[in-house]
Amino acid sequence: MPATYAIGQVLPNGARVTTDEVTTAPDGSTVEHIVAHYPNGAWDEETIFTPGPGTPEANRQMTHQRVRDGLIDHATYLADPATTFEALVAQVEALTRQVNRLARIVLNEHDTTAGT
């Protein structure tokens, strides 16, 4: 994964990034450690962990995001007064996948995202 920040980048809070180290693990996960200095001499640091693709943590994050996205899809579907048969069939398929996502979250089973 490419770095989120760059040396010299000015952050929204006015601090300037002075150190940005990215370490990649064998599973593809990354840890980015950033140090930024403010004009007044104060400094701050942050560590960002990004799980590797296909890891249980990445699958968990993807599953949670898909559930959140599903809430928007439901609102859109329910707001449409002219639902067609095709839209109804698509909604049943979407609901089945969303139930699978919720089951994985409840059971804490994030070894895969198949069926979600």
N, C-alpha and C positions, 0 to 999 in steps of 0.2 A: 504494500500500500504506500502511495506517495505521502510525503509529509503534509500535515495540515497547515503548518506555518512555515515561514522562511526567515532566515537571519536578516535583520534590518526591517522587517515588516512592522508597521505601526498598527497596534491593536486599537479597537474602538475606545478603550479606556485611556488611551494616550501612551501606553507603555510600548517600548520598542523591543522586539525579540532579539536577544543577544546569544542564546544557545538553543539549538534544536537538534536533539539526538533521537534517531529512530532505530529501534532494534526489532528485527523480525525473527520469530521463532520458527522451528521446523514445520509446525502445523499451519503456518501462514499468518498467525496472529502477530500484531505489532504493538509496541509500546513506544510512545513518543513523549519525550521529556522536554519541556520548554521552560526557559528562564527569560523573563522580560524585565527591563529596567524602565522606571518612570523618569521624567525629566528632573524631578526633585531628588533623585538618587535612590529612592526606595525601589525594591524589586519584588517580583512575584514569580512563582513557578507553578506549573501544572503538568500532570501526567495523564495522557490519554491512552486507554487500552482499546484496541480494536480486535475482536476475535477473528480467527482465520475462517475462510469460507468453508462451510460444511461442518464446522465444529458444533458441539452441542450449544455453546453460548451464542454463536451466530444464528443457529436454527431457532433458538429461543427468541432472540431479538427480532428475527424475521417473522416468526409466528405472531408475536405481540403486535408488530406493525401491521400485519395483515388483518388482525382482529380490529384494530383501530380504523383501518381503511374500510372495513366492512360496515362499520357504523355509518359512514358517509354513504356507502352504496345503499344501505337500507333506507335511509332518509330520502334519497333520490327516488328509489323504487316506490316508496309509500306516497311520495308527493305527486307522482304521475297518475292523473285520473284516467288516462287512456291506455291502460296496460293491455298488451297483446298477449296471445297465447304463447308466442315465442319468448316474450319477456318473462312470463310466468315460469316457463320451463327453465330458462336461464337462472331465475331467482331460486328455484328449488335446488339446482346444482350448486349455486353459490352458498346457499344455506347449509347444504350438506358438508361442503368444504370448511365452512366456518365452525360448524359443530365439531368437526375433526380437530380443528385448531384449538378450540376451547378444551376439548378432552385432553390434548397433549399438554396444555398449560396446567390443567387441574392435576393430571397424573405426573407432571414433571418429566415427561418423556420427550426429549429433544434430540434423539439420535438421528432423526430424519425429518424432512418436511413433506414427505410423500403424502398425497391425499389432502393436502391443506391448500 
